[in-house]
Amino acid sequence: MCRHDNELYITSGTALYVYTLAGAYFKTIYEHKSEELSVAKCAVSLDGKRIYVTGVYSDGLITLSNDGTLLSTFTDPENME
């Protein structure tokens, strides 16, 4: 879970949801259902424009805009099998 301004970003293992600070569901901004625990941790940039997502079993980082648009993906080549 992470927060920026009046929004809470909560991961479920396969999705990233946005809630208000009052606890009301606002929207789903990212889903990755093909792999369990692919959306495990998140962080928001200081300006709130970018959201960073990692999974438990992945060696990568996904960068999203605050509306959920995929901006980039990074996979560490040292950890590739």
Beta strands, then each sheet from edge to edge (+ up, - down):
strand 1: 2-4
strand 2: 7-11
strand 3: 15-20
strand 4: 25-31
strand 5: 41-44
strand 6: 50-54
strand 7: 60-65
strand 8: 70-75
sheet 1: 1+ 2- 3+ 4-
sheet 2: 5+ 6- 7+ 8-
end
